[in-house]
């Protein structure tokens, strides 16, 4: 059979294979869901990895779901593994995914660790408490772990011997020699004062319940500070550093009037205090305080606070503000800092668009954007793409060209779904071999977008949406099988296929999973990656059958690009250095 003069696998032709999305697919282990469609059975260890990385045992990621609650019914695969005597394997998986930074959020890993810590299987319980310090790297993690444990304990106190010992060890570890041959009691003082209360837990409550006692005098000073007791005096170098830092934190909190501004700035500068140590009234109005804080801020924190600092007049186009503008621009132009911050290019683009609009989401903070900072953010976006190392993969990026893709905004920003898809193409094509097709609901409508590495973001966006809505949007539903039929009809082999659409609904003659299966067999691709992103959807649909090769993404937020690339590249990121999840907010690198 020939299509457009080319040989085609007959099983890939839409007129030959007519498997509808609701039909059961031969060759897959499937079960019918409540909606009448079929989902694909995967192994329990794969379900566990899905939960840890995505927050669900199913093969999809839901954007903007930071504060969702978990229940035991969502971790049935983990319970089955523990019952099979594989608890230590479960704990090892939790630790590896957490410290390698593969989880999009820390909540699922903390919940899973709490499940293991509350297990009736003693070996699983002991293994879970054994990795507590590796997974809970800052007090926020520790407090959330305790919260989950309390919820699972129900009518019991939940503070048994193993629990108290592990929590106590979290505090005592800062007085012990670490693998790098150093002790760091000052880091404990910094963390305890920075993250004072989270999830209705405070250090005072936790230290009392865990009966924390340390032989290290510098650690004891911080514990006494958290308990509100009079601190003992010690003349060792470690103790003097801790005492001096805690005294500075106390003095900073006592600053209340305009007359205290100079003193507060001096304390921030000398002791490297963070903004959590600063009274709110100074954060709202003091340019001098923000001046000192901005000099110490890591890249991510600075970008996050650009709007606030500009609203105070620090970045107005005046000669006296030249230093502050230059500071921001120089920092954004520093490739080493940009690479160390590990910010995805699309996150920088969203930050630029947000800063450019001159207001935060609730319109409470307004500012006049500085053109040089906008230019620096845009330049950082471009350069961050080139920092990434090529992986040598061939990509097919298929983009639907519907009206929703052109109009709907993502993650509360001014960026449309189509612009985000264009940015994903732009960030990928700089280092990888990428082919882009535009599609609607028919294979006849699919067309190649001649996008080159030299094209900028605006040019790529124009090329993607060159098809008029009247021609490209004759059907509300988009057929997700089109990219596979298109690729097979041209005998093109791809390592990764990404589909960006406004919904996950298939309306074609062949189920997308069946089309993918036939394509991978026809082109003999044993190890491929398939990602489908429903950028304007709030519901999920199972479009990808297998946990190893496929990922559904529902919605789009600032974490989505990193999740997609981690899935496609299966990168292991960096080993744990005690600050991975919050390195950009922690002075202890």
C-alpha positions as CSV (number, residue, x, y, z in Angstrom):
1,X,0.0,0.0,0.0
2,X,1.2,3.5,-0.8
3,X,0.4,6.8,0.8
4,X,1.8,9.9,-1.0
5,X,4.0,7.6,-3.1
6,X,5.5,5.9,0.0
7,X,5.2,2.3,1.2
8,X,3.0,2.0,4.3
9,X,2.6,-0.7,6.8
10,X,-1.1,-1.8,6.2
11,X,-1.7,-2.2,9.9
12,X,-0.9,1.5,10.4
13,X,-3.5,2.7,7.8
14,X,-6.6,4.2,9.5
15,X,-8.9,2.5,7.0
16,X,-7.6,-0.9,7.9
17,X,-7.3,-0.9,11.6
18,X,-10.5,0.5,13.2
19,X,-9.9,0.0,16.9
20,X,-11.8,2.7,18.8
21,X,-10.5,4.1,22.1
22,X,-13.1,2.3,24.1
23,X,-12.3,-1.1,22.6
24,X,-10.1,-3.7,24.3
25,X,-6.7,-3.9,22.7
26,X,-5.2,-7.3,21.8
27,X,-1.7,-7.9,23.1
28,X,-2.1,-5.7,26.3
29,X,-3.1,-6.7,29.8
30,X,-6.1,-4.3,30.3
31,X,-8.9,-3.8,32.7
32,X,-12.1,-1.7,32.1
33,X,-12.5,1.5,34.1
34,X,-15.6,3.2,35.4
35,X,-16.0,5.2,32.2
36,X,-16.0,2.2,30.0
37,X,-12.5,2.7,28.6
38,X,-9.6,0.3,29.1
39,X,-6.6,1.0,31.3
40,X,-3.3,-1.0,31.2
41,X,-2.1,-3.2,34.0
42,X,1.5,-2.6,35.1
43,X,3.7,-4.1,37.8
44,X,3.5,-3.0,41.4
45,X,7.1,-1.6,41.5
46,X,6.3,0.5,38.4
47,X,3.1,1.8,40.2
48,X,5.2,2.7,43.2
49,X,7.7,4.6,41.0
50,X,4.8,6.4,39.4
51,X,3.4,7.4,42.7
52,X,6.7,8.7,44.0
53,X,7.5,10.7,40.8
54,X,4.0,11.9,39.8
55,X,1.9,11.6,43.0
56,X,-0.4,8.9,41.5
57,X,0.0,5.2,40.8
58,X,-1.5,5.8,37.3
59,X,0.7,7.0,34.4
60,X,-0.2,10.6,34.4
61,X,1.0,13.9,36.0
62,X,-1.6,16.5,37.1
63,X,-0.3,20.0,37.0
64,X,-0.9,22.5,39.8
65,X,-1.7,19.8,42.4
66,X,0.8,20.8,45.1
67,X,-1.5,20.7,48.1
68,X,-3.6,17.6,47.2
69,X,-4.1,15.0,50.0
70,X,-3.2,11.3,49.8
71,X,-5.0,8.3,51.2
72,X,-4.0,4.7,51.7
73,X,-6.2,3.6,48.8
74,X,-3.7,5.4,46.5
75,X,-0.8,3.3,47.5
76,X,-2.2,-0.2,47.2
77,X,0.8,-1.3,45.1
78,X,3.1,-0.3,47.9
79,X,1.1,-2.2,50.5
80,X,1.2,-5.3,48.3
81,X,4.9,-5.1,47.9
82,X,5.4,-4.8,51.7
83,X,3.1,-7.8,52.2
84,X,5.3,-9.8,49.7
85,X,8.3,-9.1,51.9
86,X,9.8,-6.5,49.5
87,X,9.6,-3.6,52.1
88,X,13.4,-2.9,51.9
89,X,13.1,-2.6,48.1
90,X,10.3,-0.1,48.5
91,X,12.3,2.0,51.0
92,X,15.3,1.9,48.7
93,X,13.2,3.1,45.8
94,X,11.8,6.0,48.0
95,X,15.3,7.1,48.9
96,X,16.7,6.9,45.4
97,X,13.9,8.8,43.8
98,X,14.0,11.5,46.5
99,X,17.8,12.1,46.7
100,X,18.2,12.0,42.9
101,X,15.5,14.7,42.5
102,X,13.3,12.6,40.2
103,X,10.1,13.3,42.1
104,X,8.2,16.4,40.8
105,X,7.1,17.2,44.4
106,X,8.4,15.9,47.7
107,X,4.9,15.2,49.1
108,X,4.4,11.7,47.6
109,X,7.9,10.5,48.8
110,X,7.2,11.7,52.3
111,X,3.8,10.1,52.4
112,X,5.3,6.8,51.1
113,X,8.0,7.0,53.7
114,X,5.3,7.5,56.4
115,X,3.4,4.4,55.2
116,X,6.6,2.3,55.5
117,X,7.3,3.8,59.0
118,X,3.8,2.8,60.1
119,X,4.1,-0.6,58.6
120,X,3.5,-3.7,60.8
121,X,6.5,-5.3,59.0
122,X,9.4,-4.5,61.3
123,X,12.1,-4.7,58.7
124,X,10.2,-2.2,56.5
125,X,9.7,0.1,59.5
126,X,13.4,0.0,60.5
127,X,14.5,0.6,56.9
128,X,12.1,3.6,56.6
129,X,13.5,5.3,59.7
130,X,17.0,4.4,58.6
131,X,16.7,6.7,55.5
132,X,14.7,9.5,57.3
133,X,17.7,11.9,57.2
134,X,18.3,11.3,53.5
135,X,14.7,12.0,52.5
136,X,13.8,14.7,55.1
137,X,16.6,17.2,54.2
138,X,14.9,20.3,55.7
139,X,12.5,20.9,58.6
140,X,9.6,21.3,56.2
141,X,10.1,17.7,55.0
142,X,10.4,16.5,58.6
143,X,7.2,18.2,59.8
144,X,5.3,16.9,56.8
145,X,6.5,13.3,57.5
146,X,5.4,13.7,61.1
147,X,2.0,15.0,60.0
148,X,1.5,12.0,57.7
149,X,2.6,9.6,60.5
150,X,0.1,11.2,62.9
151,X,-2.7,10.8,60.4
152,X,-2.0,7.1,60.0
153,X,-1.7,6.5,63.8
154,X,-5.4,7.5,64.3
155,X,-6.2,6.9,68.0
156,X,-2.6,6.0,69.0
157,X,0.0,8.6,70.0
158,X,2.3,7.5,67.1
159,X,5.4,8.4,69.1
160,X,6.9,5.0,69.8
161,X,10.5,4.3,70.6
162,X,11.6,3.9,66.9
163,X,9.8,7.1,65.9
164,X,11.3,9.1,68.8
165,X,14.8,7.7,68.1
166,X,14.7,8.5,64.4
167,X,13.3,12.1,64.9
168,X,15.9,12.7,67.6
169,X,18.7,11.5,65.2
170,X,17.5,14.1,62.6
171,X,18.6,16.9,65.0
172,X,21.7,15.1,66.4
173,X,23.1,14.4,62.9
174,X,24.4,18.0,62.7
175,X,26.7,17.4,65.6
176,X,28.2,14.2,64.0
177,X,31.0,13.9,61.4
178,X,29.4,13.6,58.0
179,X,30.8,11.7,54.9
180,X,32.7,14.9,54.0
181,X,34.5,14.8,57.4
182,X,32.8,17.8,58.9
183,X,30.2,18.7,61.5
184,X,27.8,21.5,61.0
185,X,25.8,22.6,64.1
186,X,25.5,26.1,62.5
187,X,23.4,24.6,59.7
188,X,21.0,23.2,62.3
189,X,20.7,26.7,63.8
190,X,20.0,28.2,60.4
191,X,17.4,25.6,59.5
192,X,15.6,25.7,62.9
193,X,15.3,29.5,62.7
194,X,14.4,29.6,59.0
195,X,11.7,26.9,59.0
196,X,10.2,27.5,62.4
197,X,6.7,26.1,61.9
198,X,5.1,24.0,59.2
199,X,1.9,21.9,59.1
200,X,1.0,22.9,62.6
201,X,4.2,21.5,64.0
202,X,7.0,23.5,65.6
203,X,10.5,22.5,66.6
204,X,9.5,23.0,70.3
205,X,6.7,20.4,70.0
206,X,8.9,17.9,68.1
207,X,12.0,18.2,70.3
208,X,9.8,17.6,73.4
209,X,8.0,14.6,72.0
210,X,11.1,13.0,70.6
211,X,13.1,13.7,73.8
212,X,16.0,15.0,71.8
213,X,19.3,15.1,73.7
214,X,22.7,15.7,72.1
215,X,26.3,15.4,73.5
216,X,27.4,18.1,71.1
217,X,27.3,21.4,73.0
218,X,26.7,23.5,69.8
219,X,23.7,21.4,68.9
220,X,22.4,21.6,72.4
221,X,22.4,25.4,72.2
222,X,20.1,25.3,69.2
223,X,17.8,22.8,70.9
224,X,17.6,25.1,74.0
225,X,16.8,28.0,71.8
226,X,14.0,26.1,70.1
227,X,12.6,25.2,73.5
228,X,12.7,28.8,74.7
229,X,15.2,28.0,77.5
230,X,18.3,29.8,78.6
231,X,21.2,28.7,76.5
232,X,24.3,27.3,78.0
233,X,27.6,29.1,77.4
234,X,30.5,27.3,75.7
235,X,33.8,28.6,74.4
236,X,34.3,26.2,71.6
237,X,34.5,27.6,68.0
238,X,31.3,25.7,67.0
239,X,29.3,27.0,70.0
240,X,30.4,30.6,69.5
241,X,29.3,30.5,65.9
242,X,25.9,29.1,66.8
243,X,25.5,31.5,69.8
244,X,26.4,34.5,67.6
245,X,24.0,33.5,64.8
246,X,21.1,32.8,67.2
247,X,21.7,36.1,68.9
248,X,21.6,37.9,65.5
249,X,18.2,36.2,64.7
250,X,16.7,37.3,68.0
251,X,18.0,40.8,67.5
252,X,16.6,40.9,64.0
253,X,13.2,39.9,65.2
254,X,13.2,42.7,67.8
255,X,13.7,45.3,65.0
256,X,10.5,47.2,64.7
257,X,11.0,50.9,63.8
258,X,12.6,52.8,61.0
259,X,15.5,53.6,63.3
260,X,16.3,49.8,63.4
261,X,16.7,49.6,59.6
262,X,20.5,50.1,59.6
263,X,21.0,47.6,62.4
264,X,18.9,45.0,60.6
265,X,20.8,45.5,57.4
266,X,24.1,45.0,59.2
267,X,22.8,41.8,60.9
268,X,21.6,40.4,57.5
269,X,25.0,41.2,55.9
270,X,27.2,39.8,58.7
271,X,25.2,36.7,59.5
272,X,23.7,36.0,56.1
273,X,20.2,35.9,57.3
274,X,17.4,35.0,54.9
275,X,14.2,36.8,54.4
276,X,12.4,34.5,56.8
277,X,14.5,36.0,59.6
278,X,13.3,39.5,58.7
279,X,10.2,41.2,60.2
280,X,7.3,41.6,57.7
281,X,7.1,45.4,58.0
282,X,10.6,45.7,56.5
283,X,9.9,43.2,53.7
284,X,6.9,45.3,52.8
285,X,8.5,48.7,52.6
286,X,12.3,48.8,53.2
287,X,14.4,49.2,50.1
288,X,17.6,49.1,52.2
289,X,16.7,45.7,53.6
290,X,15.9,44.3,50.1
291,X,19.1,45.7,48.8
292,X,21.1,43.6,51.3
293,X,18.9,40.5,50.8
294,X,19.3,40.8,47.0
295,X,23.1,40.6,47.3
296,X,22.8,37.3,49.1
297,X,19.9,35.7,47.2
298,X,20.5,32.7,45.0
299,X,19.2,32.8,41.4
300,X,15.7,31.3,41.9
301,X,14.9,33.4,45.0
302,X,16.0,36.6,43.2
303,X,13.8,35.8,40.1
304,X,10.9,35.1,42.4
305,X,11.2,38.4,44.1
306,X,12.0,40.6,41.1
307,X,8.4,42.0,41.0
308,X,8.4,42.9,44.7
309,X,11.8,44.7,44.5
310,X,10.7,46.6,41.4
311,X,7.5,47.6,43.1
312,X,9.6,49.4,45.7
313,X,11.3,51.5,43.1
314,X,14.6,49.7,43.1
315,X,14.6,49.1,39.4
316,X,13.2,52.4,38.1
317,X,15.1,53.9,35.2
318,X,17.2,56.4,37.3
319,X,20.9,56.9,37.8
320,X,20.7,56.1,41.5
321,X,19.2,52.7,40.7
322,X,21.9,51.6,38.3
323,X,23.6,49.4,40.8
324,X,20.6,47.3,41.6
325,X,19.6,46.8,37.9
326,X,23.2,45.9,37.0
327,X,23.3,43.4,39.9
328,X,20.2,41.6,38.5
329,X,21.5,41.7,34.9
330,X,25.0,40.5,35.9
331,X,23.5,37.6,37.9
332,X,21.2,36.5,35.0
333,X,24.2,36.7,32.7
334,X,26.3,34.4,34.8
335,X,26.1,31.0,33.1
336,X,27.6,29.2,36.1
337,X,24.9,30.4,38.4
338,X,22.3,29.7,35.8
339,X,23.5,26.1,35.4
340,X,23.8,25.6,39.2
341,X,20.2,26.8,39.7
342,X,18.9,24.1,37.4
343,X,16.0,26.2,36.2
344,X,14.2,24.9,33.1
345,X,14.2,27.4,30.2
346,X,10.4,27.5,30.1
347,X,10.4,28.5,33.8
348,X,12.6,31.5,32.9
349,X,10.2,32.4,30.0
350,X,7.2,32.3,32.4
351,X,9.1,34.4,34.9
352,X,9.9,37.0,32.1
353,X,6.3,37.1,31.0
354,X,5.1,37.5,34.6
355,X,7.5,40.3,35.3
356,X,6.6,41.9,32.0
357,X,2.9,42.2,32.9
358,X,3.7,44.3,35.9
359,X,1.5,42.7,38.6
360,X,1.2,39.6,40.7
361,X,-1.7,37.2,40.3
362,X,-4.0,38.9,42.9
363,X,-3.0,42.4,41.6
364,X,-1.9,43.4,45.2
365,X,1.7,44.2,44.1
366,X,2.1,46.4,41.0
367,X,5.3,47.5,39.3
368,X,6.7,49.1,36.2
369,X,8.9,46.6,34.5
370,X,12.5,47.5,33.7
371,X,13.4,46.9,30.1
372,X,17.0,45.8,30.8
373,X,15.8,43.2,33.3
374,X,13.2,41.9,30.7
375,X,16.0,41.7,28.2
376,X,18.3,39.9,30.7
377,X,15.5,37.3,31.5
378,X,14.9,36.7,27.8
379,X,18.6,36.3,27.2
380,X,18.9,33.9,30.2
381,X,16.0,31.9,28.7
382,X,17.9,31.6,25.4
383,X,21.3,30.7,27.0
384,X,19.8,28.2,29.5
385,X,18.7,26.2,26.5
386,X,22.2,25.9,25.2
387,X,23.6,24.9,28.6
388,X,21.9,21.6,28.3
389,X,24.1,18.7,27.0
390,X,22.9,16.9,23.8
391,X,21.6,13.4,24.4
392,X,21.7,12.2,20.8
393,X,18.0,11.4,20.5
394,X,15.6,12.0,17.6
395,X,12.3,13.7,18.6
396,X,9.0,13.9,16.9
397,X,7.0,16.8,18.5
398,X,3.4,16.8,17.3
399,X,1.3,19.9,18.1
400,X,-2.5,20.3,17.7
401,X,-3.5,23.7,16.2
402,X,-6.8,24.2,17.8
403,X,-8.3,27.5,19.1
404,X,-7.8,26.5,22.7
405,X,-4.0,26.2,22.2
406,X,-3.9,29.7,20.9
407,X,-6.1,31.4,23.6
408,X,-5.9,29.4,26.9
409,X,-3.3,30.5,29.4
410,X,-1.2,28.1,31.5
411,X,-0.3,28.2,35.2
412,X,-1.8,31.6,35.9
413,X,0.7,33.3,33.5
414,X,0.3,35.3,30.3
415,X,1.7,32.5,28.3
416,X,-0.8,30.6,26.1
417,X,-0.7,26.8,25.7
418,X,0.6,27.3,22.2
419,X,3.4,29.5,23.3
420,X,4.4,26.9,25.9
421,X,4.4,24.2,23.2
422,X,6.5,26.5,21.0
423,X,9.0,27.0,23.9
424,X,9.3,23.3,24.4
425,X,10.1,22.9,20.7
426,X,12.6,25.8,20.9
427,X,14.4,24.4,24.0
428,X,14.6,20.9,22.5
429,X,15.7,21.7,19.0
430,X,18.8,23.6,20.2
431,X,20.5,20.3,21.3
432,X,18.5,17.5,19.7
433,X,17.3,16.3,16.3
434,X,13.7,17.4,16.2
435,X,10.9,17.1,13.6
436,X,7.7,19.0,14.2
437,X,4.3,18.2,12.7
438,X,1.0,20.0,13.1
439,X,-2.2,18.0,13.2
440,X,-5.9,18.1,13.8
441,X,-8.2,15.0,13.6
442,X,-7.1,13.6,10.2
443,X,-3.9,12.2,8.8
444,X,-4.6,14.3,5.7
445,X,-4.4,17.5,7.8
446,X,-1.0,16.6,9.3
447,X,1.7,18.9,8.0
448,X,5.4,19.4,8.6
449,X,6.6,22.6,10.2
450,X,9.9,23.6,8.8
451,X,11.5,24.7,12.0
452,X,15.3,25.1,12.2
453,X,17.8,25.4,15.0
454,X,18.4,29.0,14.0
455,X,14.7,30.0,14.5
456,X,13.9,32.1,17.5
457,X,10.8,31.6,19.7
458,X,8.6,34.1,17.9
459,X,9.4,32.6,14.5
460,X,8.7,29.1,15.8
461,X,5.4,30.2,17.2
462,X,4.4,31.8,13.9
463,X,5.3,28.6,12.0
464,X,3.3,26.4,14.3
465,X,0.1,28.5,14.0
466,X,0.4,29.2,10.3
467,X,-2.7,27.1,9.7
468,X,-5.9,29.2,10.0
469,X,-8.4,28.1,12.7
470,X,-11.1,27.5,10.1
471,X,-9.1,24.9,8.3
472,X,-7.2,23.4,11.2
473,X,-10.1,23.1,13.7
474,X,-12.9,21.4,11.9
475,X,-13.2,18.8,14.7
476,X,-13.3,19.6,18.4
477,X,-11.5,16.3,19.2
478,X,-8.0,15.7,18.1
479,X,-6.8,12.2,17.0
480,X,-3.7,11.3,19.0
481,X,-3.0,8.4,16.6
482,X,-2.1,10.8,13.8
483,X,1.6,11.3,14.8
484,X,2.2,7.5,14.7
485,X,0.4,7.0,11.4
486,X,2.3,10.0,9.9
487,X,5.7,8.7,11.2
488,X,5.0,5.1,10.0
489,X,3.8,6.2,6.6
490,X,7.1,7.9,6.0
491,X,9.2,5.2,7.7
492,X,10.7,7.7,10.2
493,X,12.2,6.3,13.4
494,X,12.0,8.5,16.6
495,X,13.4,7.8,20.0
496,X,10.8,10.1,21.6
497,X,7.4,11.3,20.5
498,X,5.7,14.2,22.3
499,X,2.1,15.3,21.6
500,X,0.9,18.7,22.8
501,X,-2.8,19.1,22.6
502,X,-5.7,20.9,24.3
503,X,-7.3,17.6,25.3
504,X,-6.6,13.9,25.5
505,X,-9.6,12.7,23.5
506,X,-9.1,10.5,20.5
507,X,-11.7,10.6,17.7
508,X,-10.0,8.6,15.0
509,X,-10.3,5.1,13.5
510,X,-7.5,3.6,15.6
511,X,-6.7,3.7,19.3
512,X,-3.6,5.8,20.0
513,X,-2.0,3.0,22.0
514,X,-2.6,0.5,19.2
515,X,-1.1,2.9,16.7
516,X,1.9,3.4,19.0
517,X,2.3,-0.4,19.4
518,X,2.2,-1.0,15.7
519,X,4.5,1.9,14.9
520,X,7.2,0.7,17.4
521,X,7.0,-2.8,16.1
522,X,7.0,-1.8,12.5
523,X,10.0,0.5,12.9
524,X,11.7,-1.9,15.5
525,X,12.1,0.7,18.3
526,X,12.6,-1.3,21.5
527,X,13.2,1.7,23.8
528,X,11.0,4.7,23.0
529,X,9.4,7.4,25.0
530,X,5.9,8.7,24.4
531,X,4.5,11.8,26.2
532,X,1.0,13.3,25.6
533,X,0.4,16.7,27.2
534,X,-3.2,17.9,27.5
535,X,-2.3,21.5,28.2
536,X,-5.8,22.9,28.8
537,X,-7.4,19.8,30.3
538,X,-8.5,19.3,33.9
539,X,-9.4,15.6,33.5
540,X,-7.2,12.6,32.6
541,X,-7.6,9.9,30.1
542,X,-5.4,6.9,29.6
543,X,-3.7,7.4,26.2
544,X,-0.5,5.6,27.0
545,X,-0.3,1.9,27.9
546,X,2.9,1.3,29.7
547,X,4.7,2.8,32.6
548,X,8.2,2.4,31.2
549,X,7.6,4.1,27.9
550,X,4.6,6.3,28.3
551,X,3.5,9.4,30.3
552,X,0.2,11.3,30.3
553,X,0.4,14.9,31.5
554,X,-2.8,16.7,32.5
555,X,-2.5,20.5,32.5
556,X,0.7,22.5,32.4
557,X,2.7,24.2,35.2
558,X,6.3,25.3,35.8
559,X,7.3,21.7,36.8
560,X,5.9,20.1,33.7
561,X,9.0,20.7,31.4
562,X,11.4,19.2,33.9
563,X,9.2,16.2,34.5
564,X,8.9,15.5,30.7
565,X,12.6,15.8,30.1
566,X,13.5,13.6,33.1
567,X,11.0,11.0,31.8
568,X,12.4,11.1,28.3
569,X,16.0,11.2,29.2
570,X,15.7,9.0,32.3
571,X,18.3,11.3,33.8
572,X,19.6,10.6,37.3
573,X,20.4,14.3,38.1
574,X,22.8,14.7,41.0
575,X,23.5,12.7,44.1
576,X,22.2,13.9,47.4
577,X,24.2,16.7,49.0
578,X,21.7,17.4,51.8
579,X,20.2,20.3,49.9
580,X,19.0,19.2,46.5
581,X,15.3,20.1,46.8
582,X,16.0,23.5,48.4
583,X,19.5,24.2,47.3
584,X,18.5,27.5,45.8
585,X,17.2,28.8,49.2
586,X,19.9,27.4,51.4
587,X,23.2,29.1,52.1
588,X,24.8,25.8,52.9
589,X,25.9,24.5,49.5
